[in-house]
């Protein structure tokens, strides 16, 4: 594990970059899961569609939490 801040490379502190990355990953996952839901529904697999819908809800929740945390940190609160 590195103990050196590498924000000088990106211009963004590692911890802030990590929040940005997490939020983007959650949003990307929510989009990808929409395709999975449609595939399952097209094949009549309601159990799988519901599974992916729950995962999509969790991804959206993670994205919203990440956005709120990032906003509060960028505003200095």
C-alpha positions as CSV (number, residue, x, y, z in Angstrom):
1,X,0.0,0.0,0.0
2,X,1.4,3.4,-1.0
3,X,1.4,6.1,1.7
4,X,2.3,8.9,-0.8
5,X,-0.4,11.3,-2.0
6,X,-0.5,11.0,-5.8
7,X,-2.9,13.9,-6.4
8,X,-0.1,15.9,-8.0
9,X,-0.5,13.6,-11.1
10,X,-4.2,14.3,-11.5
11,X,-4.5,17.7,-9.8
12,X,-7.1,16.2,-7.4
13,X,-6.4,14.8,-4.0
14,X,-6.6,11.1,-3.9
15,X,-9.5,11.0,-1.5
16,X,-11.6,13.4,-3.6
17,X,-10.6,11.5,-6.8
18,X,-11.8,8.3,-5.1
19,X,-15.2,9.8,-4.4
20,X,-15.4,11.0,-8.0
21,X,-14.5,7.5,-9.2
22,X,-16.9,5.7,-6.9
23,X,-19.8,8.0,-8.0
24,X,-19.0,7.5,-11.7
25,X,-18.8,3.7,-11.2
26,X,-22.2,3.7,-9.5
27,X,-23.7,5.7,-12.3
28,X,-22.1,3.5,-15.0
29,X,-23.3,0.4,-13.2
30,X,-26.9,1.8,-13.1
31,X,-26.8,2.3,-16.8
32,X,-25.3,-1.1,-17.5
33,X,-27.9,-2.8,-15.3
34,X,-30.7,-1.3,-17.4
35,X,-29.5,-3.5,-20.3
36,X,-29.4,-6.5,-18.0
37,X,-33.0,-5.8,-16.8
38,X,-34.2,-5.5,-20.4
39,X,-32.5,-8.7,-21.4
40,X,-34.0,-10.6,-18.4
41,X,-37.5,-9.2,-19.1
42,X,-37.2,-10.0,-22.8
43,X,-36.5,-13.6,-21.8
44,X,-39.4,-13.7,-19.3
45,X,-37.0,-14.1,-16.3
46,X,-38.8,-12.0,-13.7
47,X,-36.6,-13.2,-10.9
48,X,-33.5,-12.1,-12.6
49,X,-35.0,-8.8,-13.7
50,X,-36.0,-8.1,-10.1
51,X,-32.5,-9.0,-8.9
52,X,-31.0,-6.5,-11.4
53,X,-33.6,-3.8,-10.5
54,X,-32.5,-4.1,-6.8
55,X,-28.9,-3.8,-7.8
56,X,-29.7,-0.8,-9.9
57,X,-31.5,0.9,-7.0
58,X,-28.4,0.2,-4.8
59,X,-26.1,1.7,-7.5
60,X,-28.3,4.8,-7.8
61,X,-28.2,5.1,-4.0
62,X,-24.4,4.9,-4.0
63,X,-24.2,7.5,-6.7
64,X,-26.5,9.9,-4.8
65,X,-24.5,9.4,-1.6
66,X,-21.2,10.0,-3.5
67,X,-22.6,13.2,-5.1
68,X,-23.8,14.5,-1.7
69,X,-20.4,13.7,-0.1
70,X,-18.5,15.3,-2.9
71,X,-20.6,18.4,-2.9
72,X,-20.2,18.9,0.8
73,X,-16.5,18.5,0.6
74,X,-16.1,20.8,-2.4
75,X,-18.2,23.5,-0.7
76,X,-16.1,23.2,2.4
77,X,-18.8,22.0,4.8
